[in-house]
Amino acid sequence: MQQKELLTQLDVASVGEEISHELGRTLVKSYQDAYPDTFTGVLIGRNIIDQILAQPGCAGMRFYNAINEQGQKTLVYVGVDAEGKSILEKVVVNAFGTIVSEEATIADRIQTLPSWWPF
């Protein structure tokens, strides 16, 4: 099956699952052991996550590895619809009561966690 076919059959809102604390620690430790000189994880606040997920038709989020203006590793995150397509525009009612299309919310500005940060 081609990648595009897999994506269109995917229930975007159902991607991800809860794992045990033990497995979570094991996975994080494996990464830290393999890449000791990089950050362990990132912190993203609820407000921006809520803002992205509240966009009309948003069923999930996609995270892209990126390099910021200072040349540091970061993430860019964007909402996706039920078909897995990035939400790049949204329809809104402006101050004049007119329905218009504007850029959707796309975000960055994570806080990286150093490799010694506890799970």
DSSP file (Angstrom, degrees, kcal/mol; ACC not computed):
  #  RESIDUE AA STRUCTURE BP1 BP2  ACC     N-H-->O    O-->H-N    N-H-->O    O-->H-N    TCO  KAPPA ALPHA  PHI   PSI    X-CA   Y-CA   Z-CA
    1    1 A M              0   0    0      0, 0.0     2,-0.1     0, 0.0     0, 0.0   0.000 360.0 360.0 360.0 137.0    0.0    0.0    0.0
    2    2 A Q     >  -     0   0    0      1,-0.1     4,-2.3     4,-0.0     3,-0.2  -0.360 360.0-112.4 -75.9 156.0    1.4    3.4   -0.9
    3    3 A Q  H  > S+     0   0    0      1,-0.2     4,-2.2     2,-0.2     5,-0.2   0.884 117.3  52.5 -53.5 -44.2    2.1    6.1    1.8
    4    4 A K  H  > S+     0   0    0      1,-0.2     4,-2.0     2,-0.2    -1,-0.2   0.889 108.7  50.0 -63.5 -39.8   -0.8    8.3    0.5
    5    5 A E  H  > S+     0   0    0      1,-0.2     4,-1.2     2,-0.2    -1,-0.2   0.895 109.6  51.4 -65.7 -39.6   -3.3    5.4    0.7
    6    6 A L  H  < S+     0   0    0     -4,-2.3     4,-0.4     1,-0.2     3,-0.3   0.914 109.8  50.1 -62.3 -42.0   -2.2    4.6    4.3
    7    7 A L  H >< S+     0   0    0     -4,-2.2     3,-1.0     1,-0.2    -1,-0.2   0.888 108.1  51.5 -65.4 -39.8   -2.7    8.3    5.3
    8    8 A T  H 3< S+     0   0    0     -4,-2.0    -1,-0.2     1,-0.2    -2,-0.2   0.735 110.5  49.5 -72.1 -20.6   -6.1    8.5    3.8
    9    9 A Q  T 3< S+     0   0    0     -4,-1.2     2,-0.3    -3,-0.3    -1,-0.2   0.448  90.8 107.6 -92.6  -1.2   -7.2    5.4    5.7
   10   10 A L    <   -     0   0    0     -3,-1.0     2,-1.3    -4,-0.4     3,-0.1  -0.585  69.5-137.2 -82.8 134.4   -5.8    6.7    9.0
   11   11 A D    >   -     0   0    0     -2,-0.3     3,-1.9     1,-0.2     4,-0.4  -0.761  23.3-167.1 -86.8  92.8   -8.1    7.9   11.8
   12   12 A V  G >  S+     0   0    0     -2,-1.3     3,-1.7    70,-0.7    -1,-0.2   0.862  80.8  56.4 -53.6 -44.6   -6.1   10.9   12.6
   13   13 A A  G 3  S+     0   0    0      1,-0.3    -1,-0.3    -3,-0.1    -2,-0.0   0.706 106.1  53.0 -63.9 -18.8   -7.8   11.7   15.9
   14   14 A S  G <  S+     0   0    0     -3,-1.9    -1,-0.3     3,-0.0    -2,-0.2   0.413  77.5 121.7 -97.7   1.4   -7.0    8.2   17.1
   15   15 A V    <   +     0   0    0     -3,-1.7     2,-0.1    -4,-0.4    -3,-0.0  -0.460  60.6  33.7 -68.6 134.2   -3.2    8.3   16.5
   16   16 A G        -     0   0    0     -2,-0.2     2,-0.3     2,-0.0     0, 0.0  -0.027  65.6-146.8 102.6 153.0   -1.2    7.7   19.6
   17   17 A E        -     0   0    0     -2,-0.1     2,-0.1     0, 0.0    -2,-0.0  -0.994  24.1 -96.8-153.1 154.2   -1.8    5.6   22.7
   18   18 A E        -     0   0    0     -2,-0.3     2,-0.3     1,-0.0    -2,-0.0  -0.455  40.3-169.3 -68.7 139.9   -1.1    5.6   26.3
   19   19 A I        -     0   0    0     -2,-0.1     2,-0.0     1,-0.1    -1,-0.0  -0.842  28.4 -90.3-124.8 166.6    2.0    3.7   27.5
   20   20 A S     >  -     0   0    0     -2,-0.3     4,-2.4     1,-0.1     5,-0.1  -0.323  31.0-118.4 -72.7 158.7    3.2    2.6   30.9
   21   21 A H  H  > S+     0   0    0      2,-0.2     4,-2.7     1,-0.2     5,-0.2   0.891 115.8  55.5 -61.2 -39.9    5.5    4.9   32.9
   22   22 A E  H  > S+     0   0    0      1,-0.2     4,-2.4     2,-0.2    -1,-0.2   0.937 109.1  44.9 -61.1 -47.6    8.1    2.1   32.8
   23   23 A L  H  > S+     0   0    0      2,-0.2     4,-2.8     1,-0.2     5,-0.2   0.913 111.8  53.8 -64.1 -41.4    8.1    1.9   29.0
   24   24 A G  H  X S+     0   0    0     -4,-2.4     4,-2.3     1,-0.2    -2,-0.2   0.931 110.3  46.1 -57.3 -47.5    8.2    5.7   28.8
   25   25 A R  H  X S+     0   0    0     -4,-2.7     4,-2.8     1,-0.2    -1,-0.2   0.907 112.5  51.4 -61.6 -42.0   11.3    5.9   31.0
   26   26 A T  H  X S+     0   0    0     -4,-2.4     4,-2.3    -5,-0.2    -2,-0.2   0.922 110.9  47.3 -62.1 -45.0   12.9    3.1   29.0
   27   27 A L  H  X S+     0   0    0     -4,-2.8     4,-1.8     2,-0.2    -1,-0.2   0.917 114.1  46.9 -63.9 -43.6   12.3    4.8   25.6
   28   28 A V  H  X S+     0   0    0     -4,-2.3     4,-2.7    -5,-0.2    -2,-0.2   0.922 112.4  49.9 -65.0 -44.3   13.6    8.1   26.9
   29   29 A K  H  X S+     0   0    0     -4,-2.8     4,-2.8     1,-0.2     5,-0.2   0.896 107.5  54.7 -62.3 -40.0   16.7    6.5   28.5
   30   30 A S  H  X S+     0   0    0     -4,-2.3     4,-1.9    -5,-0.2    -1,-0.2   0.907 110.7  45.9 -59.3 -41.8   17.4    4.7   25.2
   31   31 A Y  H  X S+     0   0    0     -4,-1.8     4,-2.6     2,-0.2    -2,-0.2   0.931 112.2  50.2 -66.7 -45.5   17.3    8.0   23.4
   32   32 A Q  H  < S+     0   0    0     -4,-2.7    -2,-0.2     1,-0.2    -1,-0.2   0.895 111.5  49.0 -60.4 -40.2   19.5    9.7   26.0
   33   33 A D  H  < S+     0   0    0     -4,-2.8    -1,-0.2     1,-0.2    -2,-0.2   0.882 115.5  43.4 -66.0 -38.4   22.0    6.8   25.8
   34   34 A A  H  < S+     0   0    0     -4,-1.9    -2,-0.2     1,-0.2    -1,-0.2   0.822 128.8  26.2 -77.0 -32.0   22.1    7.0   22.0
   35   35 A Y    ><  +     0   0    0     -4,-2.6     3,-1.4    -5,-0.1    -1,-0.2  -0.572  67.2 161.0-132.3  69.0   22.3   10.8   21.8
   36   36 A P  T 3  S+     0   0    0      0, 0.0    79,-0.2     0, 0.0    -1,-0.1   0.689  72.4  56.7 -67.8 -17.8   23.9   12.1   25.0
   37   37 A D  T 3  S+     0   0    0      2,-0.1     2,-0.3    77,-0.1    -5,-0.1   0.250  96.8  72.8 -99.8  13.8   24.8   15.5   23.5
   38   38 A T  S <  S-     0   0    0     -3,-1.4    77,-0.1    -6,-0.1     2,-0.1  -0.766  93.1 -83.0-120.1 168.5   21.3   16.6   22.4
   39   39 A F        -     0   0    0     -2,-0.3     3,-0.1    75,-0.1    76,-0.1  -0.399  30.1-140.0 -71.3 150.6   18.3   17.7   24.3
   40   40 A T        -     0   0    0     73,-2.1     2,-0.3     1,-0.2    -1,-0.1   0.861  68.3 -33.0 -78.7 -38.9   16.0   15.0   25.7
   41   41 A G  E     -A  113   0A   0     72,-0.9    72,-3.1    73,-0.0     2,-0.3  -0.880  59.3-103.9-163.8-170.7   12.7   16.6   25.0
   42   42 A V  E     -A  112   0A   0     -2,-0.3     2,-0.5    70,-0.3    70,-0.2  -0.940  14.9-137.2-134.5 155.7   10.7   19.7   24.6
   43   43 A L  E     +A  111   0A   0     68,-2.7    68,-2.0    -2,-0.3     2,-0.4  -0.967  21.6 179.7-113.1 127.9    8.1   21.7   26.6
   44   44 A I        -     0   0    0     -2,-0.5    66,-0.1    66,-0.2    65,-0.1  -0.999  25.6-123.9-128.7 129.5    5.1   23.1   24.8
   45   45 A G     >  -     0   0    0     -2,-0.4     4,-1.3     1,-0.1     3,-0.3  -0.310  15.4-122.0 -74.0 155.2    2.5   25.1   26.7
   46   46 A R  H  > S+     0   0    0      1,-0.2     4,-3.4     2,-0.2     5,-0.3   0.833 102.9  67.4 -63.8 -35.6   -1.2   24.2   26.7
   47   47 A N  H  > S+     0   0    0      1,-0.2     4,-2.2     2,-0.2    -1,-0.2   0.916 104.9  40.3 -57.7 -47.3   -2.3   27.6   25.3
   48   48 A I  H  > S+     0   0    0     -3,-0.3     4,-2.2     2,-0.2    -1,-0.2   0.877 115.4  52.3 -71.5 -35.6   -0.7   27.2   21.9
   49   49 A I  H  X S+     0   0    0     -4,-1.3     4,-2.8     2,-0.2    -2,-0.2   0.942 111.8  46.5 -62.3 -46.7   -1.8   23.5   21.7
   50   50 A D  H  X S+     0   0    0     -4,-3.4     4,-2.0     1,-0.2    -2,-0.2   0.894 110.1  54.4 -60.6 -40.4   -5.4   24.5   22.5
   51   51 A Q  H  < S+     0   0    0     -4,-2.2     4,-0.3    -5,-0.3    -1,-0.2   0.905 112.6  42.6 -62.4 -42.0   -5.2   27.3   19.9
   52   52 A I  H >< S+     0   0    0     -4,-2.2     3,-1.5     1,-0.2    -2,-0.2   0.947 115.6  47.7 -68.8 -48.5   -4.1   24.9   17.2
   53   53 A L  H 3< S+     0   0    0     -4,-2.8     5,-0.2     1,-0.3    -2,-0.2   0.752 104.0  63.0 -66.6 -23.3   -6.6   22.1   18.1
   54   54 A A  T 3< S+     0   0    0     -4,-2.0    -1,-0.3    -5,-0.2    -2,-0.2   0.553  76.9 112.5 -78.8  -7.3   -9.5   24.6   18.3
   55   55 A Q  S X  S-     0   0    0     -3,-1.5     3,-2.2    -4,-0.3    -3,-0.0  -0.391  86.4 -88.1 -65.8 142.6   -9.2   25.5   14.6
   56   56 A P  T 3  S+     0   0    0      0, 0.0    -1,-0.1     0, 0.0    35,-0.1  -0.254 111.5   8.1 -53.7 129.3  -12.2   24.3   12.6
   57   57 A G  T 3  S+     0   0    0      1,-0.2    25,-0.5    -3,-0.1     2,-0.4   0.473  86.9 150.4  81.6   2.5  -11.7   20.8   11.3
   58   58 A C    <   +     0   0    0     -3,-2.2    -1,-0.2    -5,-0.2    23,-0.2  -0.560  13.8 166.5 -75.7 125.6   -8.6   20.1   13.4
   59   59 A A        -     0   0    0     21,-3.3     2,-0.3    -2,-0.4    22,-0.2   0.459  63.2 -26.6-114.1  -7.9   -8.2   16.4   14.3
   60   60 A G  E     -B   80   0B   0     20,-1.3    20,-2.3    -8,-0.1     2,-0.3  -0.968  64.1 -95.5 179.9-170.2   -4.6   16.3   15.5
   61   61 A M  E     -B   79   0B   0     -2,-0.3     2,-0.4    18,-0.3    18,-0.2  -0.962  16.8-151.6-134.4 151.5   -1.2   17.9   15.2
   62   62 A R  E     -B   78   0B   0     16,-2.7    16,-2.2    -2,-0.3     2,-0.5  -0.969  11.4-152.0-121.0 139.7    1.9   17.2   13.2
   63   63 A F  E     -B   77   0B   0     -2,-0.4     2,-0.4    14,-0.2    14,-0.2  -0.946   8.2-163.5-115.3 130.6    5.4   18.1   14.5
   64   64 A Y  E     -B   76   0B   0     12,-3.1    12,-2.3    -2,-0.5     2,-0.2  -0.926  22.5-122.3-113.1 134.4    8.3   18.9   12.1
   65   65 A N  E     +B   75   0B   0     -2,-0.4     2,-0.3    10,-0.2    10,-0.2  -0.545  47.5 164.7 -66.6 140.1   12.0   19.0   13.0
   66   66 A A  E     -B   74   0B   0      8,-2.2     8,-2.5    -2,-0.2     2,-0.4  -0.927  39.5-121.2-151.5 171.0   13.3   22.4   12.2
   67   67 A I  E     -B   73   0B   0     -2,-0.3     6,-0.2     6,-0.2    -2,-0.0  -0.993  32.0-142.6-120.5 126.8   16.2   24.9   12.7
   68   68 A N    >   -     0   0    0      4,-2.9     3,-2.0    -2,-0.4     6,-0.0  -0.105  36.0 -84.9 -82.5-175.8   15.3   28.2   14.3
   69   69 A E  T 3  S+     0   0    0      1,-0.3    -1,-0.1     2,-0.1    -2,-0.0   0.726 128.8  54.0 -63.2 -23.2   16.8   31.7   13.5
   70   70 A Q  T 3  S-     0   0    0      2,-0.1    -1,-0.3     3,-0.0     3,-0.1   0.348 120.7-106.4 -92.5   5.6   19.7   31.0   15.9
   71   71 A G  S <  S+     0   0    0     -3,-2.0     2,-0.3     1,-0.3    -2,-0.1   0.650  76.7 135.6  80.6  15.7   20.6   27.8   14.2
   72   72 A Q        -     0   0    0      1,-0.1    -4,-2.9     0, 0.0    -1,-0.3  -0.690  62.6-100.8 -98.8 149.7   19.2   25.6   17.0
   73   73 A K  E     +B   67   0B   0     -2,-0.3     2,-0.3    -6,-0.2    -6,-0.2  -0.409  56.1 150.7 -63.5 141.3   17.1   22.5   16.6
   74   74 A T  E     -B   66   0B   0     -8,-2.5    -8,-2.2    -2,-0.1     2,-0.4  -0.856  39.3-108.8-152.9-173.8   13.4   23.1   17.2
   75   75 A L  E     -B   65   0B   0     -2,-0.3     2,-0.5   -10,-0.2    35,-0.2  -0.984  13.0-156.8-127.5 142.1    9.9   21.9   16.2
   76   76 A V  E     -B   64   0B   0    -12,-2.3   -12,-3.1    -2,-0.4     2,-0.4  -0.981  20.0-163.0-111.7 131.4    7.3   23.5   14.1
   77   77 A Y  E     +BC  63 107B   0     30,-2.2    30,-2.7    -2,-0.5     2,-0.3  -0.942  11.4 176.5-126.0 142.6    3.8   22.3   14.8
   78   78 A V  E     -BC  62 106B   0    -16,-2.2   -16,-2.7    -2,-0.4    28,-0.1  -0.972  30.8-108.2-141.6 147.0    0.7   22.5   12.7
   79   79 A G  E     -B   61   0B   0     26,-0.6     8,-3.1     8,-0.4     2,-0.3  -0.437  31.0-156.7 -73.4 151.7   -2.9   21.3   13.0
   80   80 A V  E     -BD  60  86B   0    -20,-2.3   -21,-3.3     6,-0.3   -20,-1.3  -0.960   9.5-129.4-128.9 150.4   -4.1   18.5   10.6
   81   81 A D    >   -     0   0    0      4,-2.4     3,-2.2    -2,-0.3   -23,-0.1  -0.237  43.3 -84.2 -87.7-177.6   -7.6   17.6    9.5
   82   82 A A  T 3  S+     0   0    0    -25,-0.5   -70,-0.7     1,-0.3   -69,-0.1   0.692 129.9  54.6 -63.3 -19.0   -9.2   14.2    9.6
   83   83 A E  T 3  S-     0   0    0      2,-0.1    -1,-0.3   -72,-0.1   -73,-0.1   0.413 120.2-108.0 -92.8   0.7   -7.6   13.3    6.3
   84   84 A G  S <  S+     0   0    0     -3,-2.2     2,-0.3     1,-0.3    -2,-0.1   0.593  71.8 142.8  84.3  10.9   -4.1   14.2    7.6
   85   85 A K        -     0   0    0      1,-0.1    -4,-2.4     3,-0.0    -1,-0.3  -0.678  57.4-108.0 -87.2 138.3   -3.7   17.4    5.6
   86   86 A S  B     -D   80   0B   0     -2,-0.3     2,-1.0    -6,-0.2    -6,-0.3  -0.385  25.8-129.0 -61.6 137.0   -2.0   20.3    7.2
   87   87 A I        +     0   0    0     -8,-3.1    -8,-0.4     1,-0.2    -1,-0.1  -0.805  43.9 155.8 -90.4 103.8   -4.4   23.1    8.1
   88   88 A L        +     0   0    0     -2,-1.0    16,-2.1     1,-0.2     2,-0.3   0.597  62.2  34.4-106.2 -17.0   -2.7   26.2    6.6
   89   89 A E  E     -E  103   0C   0     14,-0.3     2,-0.3    -3,-0.2    14,-0.2  -0.974  63.6-167.0-135.9 151.8   -5.8   28.4    6.2
   90   90 A K  E     -E  102   0C   0     12,-2.9    12,-2.7    -2,-0.3     2,-0.5  -0.979  22.1-122.7-137.5 152.7   -8.9   28.9    8.2
   91   91 A V  E     +E  101   0C   0     -2,-0.3     2,-0.3    10,-0.2    10,-0.2  -0.822  39.5 166.3 -96.3 129.8  -12.2   30.6    7.6
   92   92 A V  E     -E  100   0C   0      8,-3.0     8,-3.1    -2,-0.5     2,-0.6  -0.895  39.6-116.1-136.6 164.6  -13.1   33.3   10.1
   93   93 A V  E     -E   99   0C   0     -2,-0.3     6,-0.2     6,-0.2    -2,-0.0  -0.935  38.2-146.3-102.1 119.9  -15.6   36.2   10.5
   94   94 A N    >   -     0   0    0      4,-2.8     3,-2.1    -2,-0.6    -1,-0.0  -0.103  34.2 -85.2 -79.7-178.1  -13.7   39.5   10.6
   95   95 A A  T 3  S+     0   0    0      1,-0.3    -1,-0.1     2,-0.1    -2,-0.0   0.685 128.6  55.4 -62.3 -19.6  -14.6   42.6   12.6
   96   96 A F  T 3  S-     0   0    0      2,-0.2    -1,-0.3     0, 0.0     3,-0.1   0.361 119.5-107.6 -94.8   3.7  -16.8   43.8    9.7
   97   97 A G  S <  S+     0   0    0     -3,-2.1     2,-0.4     1,-0.3    -2,-0.1   0.604  75.3 137.8  80.9  12.2  -18.9   40.6    9.8
   98   98 A T        -     0   0    0      1,-0.0    -4,-2.8     0, 0.0     2,-0.6  -0.731  56.8-124.1 -93.4 139.2  -17.4   39.3    6.5
   99   99 A I  E     +E   93   0C   0     -2,-0.4     2,-0.3    -6,-0.2    -6,-0.2  -0.726  44.2 166.2 -82.2 122.2  -16.3   35.7    6.1
  100  100 A V  E     -E   92   0C   0     -8,-3.1    -8,-3.0    -2,-0.6     2,-0.4  -0.895  35.7-120.9-134.3 162.5  -12.7   35.6    5.1
  101  101 A S  E     +E   91   0C   0     -2,-0.3     2,-0.3   -10,-0.2   -10,-0.2  -0.887  35.8 170.5-103.8 135.4   -9.8   33.1    4.8
  102  102 A E  E     -E   90   0C   0    -12,-2.7   -12,-2.9    -2,-0.4     2,-0.0  -0.910  42.6 -73.4-138.1 167.3   -6.7   33.8    6.9
  103  103 A E  E     -E   89   0C   0     -2,-0.3   -14,-0.3   -14,-0.2   -15,-0.1  -0.346  50.3-126.2 -61.4 137.4   -3.5   31.9    7.7
  104  104 A A        -     0   0    0    -16,-2.1     2,-0.4     1,-0.1    -1,-0.1  -0.321  37.6 -81.9 -76.3 166.8   -4.0   29.1   10.3
  105  105 A T        +     0   0    0    -54,-0.2   -26,-0.6   -53,-0.1     2,-0.4  -0.596  49.1 174.3 -75.5 125.0   -2.0   28.9   13.4
  106  106 A I  E     -C   78   0B   0     -2,-0.4     2,-0.3   -28,-0.1   -28,-0.2  -0.982  17.0-159.9-125.7 140.8    1.4   27.4   13.0
  107  107 A A  E     +C   77   0B   0    -30,-2.7   -30,-2.2    -2,-0.4     2,-0.2  -0.801  27.6 152.1-131.1 164.5    3.7   27.4   16.0
  108  108 A D        +     0   0    0     -2,-0.3   -32,-0.1   -32,-0.2   -34,-0.0  -0.674  33.9 108.9-153.9-153.3    7.3   27.1   17.3
  109  109 A R        +     0   0    0     -2,-0.2     2,-0.1   -34,-0.2    -1,-0.1   0.919  46.9 171.1  70.2  49.6    9.1   28.5   20.3
  110  110 A I        -     0   0    0    -35,-0.2     2,-0.6   -66,-0.1   -66,-0.2  -0.348  33.9-125.5 -75.8 164.3    9.5   25.3   22.3
  111  111 A Q  E     -A   43   0A   0    -68,-2.0   -68,-2.7    -2,-0.1     2,-0.2  -0.977  27.1-139.7-110.6 119.6   11.6   25.1   25.4
  112  112 A T  E     -A   42   0A   0     -2,-0.6   -70,-0.3   -70,-0.2   -38,-0.0  -0.485   6.2-138.4 -79.4 149.4   14.2   22.3   25.1
  113  113 A L  E     -A   41   0A   0    -72,-3.1   -73,-2.1    -2,-0.2   -72,-0.9  -0.923  22.2-122.2-106.5 128.3   15.0   20.0   28.0
  114  114 A P    >   -     0   0    0      0, 0.0     3,-2.1     0, 0.0   -75,-0.1  -0.187  29.9-102.0 -66.5 163.6   18.6   19.2   28.6
  115  115 A S  T 3  S+     0   0    0      1,-0.3   -76,-0.1   -79,-0.2   -78,-0.1   0.734 120.8  56.6 -61.4 -23.4   19.7   15.6   28.6
  116  116 A W  T 3  S+     0   0    0      2,-0.1    -1,-0.3   -84,-0.0   -77,-0.0   0.524  77.2 121.4 -85.8  -4.5   19.9   15.5   32.4
  117  117 A W    <   -     0   0    0     -3,-2.1    -4,-0.1     1,-0.1     2,-0.0  -0.359  67.6-116.8 -62.2 132.4   16.2   16.6   32.8
  118  118 A P              0   0    0      0, 0.0    -1,-0.1     0, 0.0    -2,-0.1  -0.339 360.0 360.0 -71.7 152.8   14.3   13.9   34.8
  119  119 A F              0   0    0     -2,-0.0    -2,-0.1   -94,-0.0   -91,-0.0   0.457 360.0 360.0 -70.6 360.0   11.4   12.1   33.2
